[in-house]
Amino acid sequence: MQGTKLPLSLWFLAIYLLSQAKTGLSALALKRHLGVSYPTAWLIQHKLMQAMTLREACYVLEGRVQVDDAYLGGELSGGTAGRG
């Protein structure tokens, strides 16, 4: 955020959008919401994700962990793609 030409309000909107999306938010979707170019949206997304990762790296969950709402996804293993 430091040294950027983007308004601070745009960064706050990006932080809000990225933190509220359950399944993540693509750079393309971020581009559409913010009204910026794709490379700018990609850079914003990666800078914010890196900052969130660095902040959360110091926390370790221990004992019982309760989750109110979670998204567990991924692709099913096995099978042949595109057949039936």
N, C-alpha and C positions, 0 to 999 in steps of 0.2 A: 504494500500500500504506500510505502514511503517512496517519494520520487515519481509517483504516477500522475498522469494528467486526468485520470478518471475522478469524478466527484466522490466524496466520502459516502454520500447517500447511496450511490451505486454499489459500493463495496458492502455496505450494510444490507442492502437488498440481496446481494449474492450470498452473503453469509446466512441470511434467513432462509432463502430458497434451498441452499445446500443442506442446511441442518434440518429442515422440515420434510424433505423428500425421503419416504420410507425406503424406497428401492434405489436411491441414488438419483442423480440428475446428470444427464449428459451435457457435454459442452454445447451441443446443438440446441438443446432445450434452454440452457442458460443464455445462449445468444439471443433466442427469441424473446425471453422474458426481459432481458436487460437492454435489448436494442443495440448491441455492439457487434463487431465482426467476430467471425468464428475464432480466429487466432487470439483475439482479446479474451473471449469467453473461455477458451482452453487455458490460457495463462492464468486468469482469475481462479478458475476451478483448481488448477494444480497448486497454485500458491496457497489457497485456503485449505486444501486437503493436506498439504505438507505441514502447515501450521497446526491443524487439528491433530495430525499424527504425532508431531513432536510434543504437543501438550499432553496427550493421552498416554504417551510412552512411559511416564513415571508412575502410572497407576496399575496395580495388580489386584485383580479380584480374588478374594479368598473366601472359603467357607461356602455357605449357601448363597446363591444369587437368585433374586426374583426378577423376572422380566414381565412387564405388563403387556407389552405389545412388541412382537418381533416379526421380522420377515426372514424366513429360511427358504432359500431358493437354490437354484442350480439346475443343471441339466441331468436328466436321468441317464445312468450309465447303461451300456449295452445296446443291442439293437442295431439296425442298419438305418442310417439317416435317409429319409426320403422314400422309404419303401412301405407303403400301406398304412 
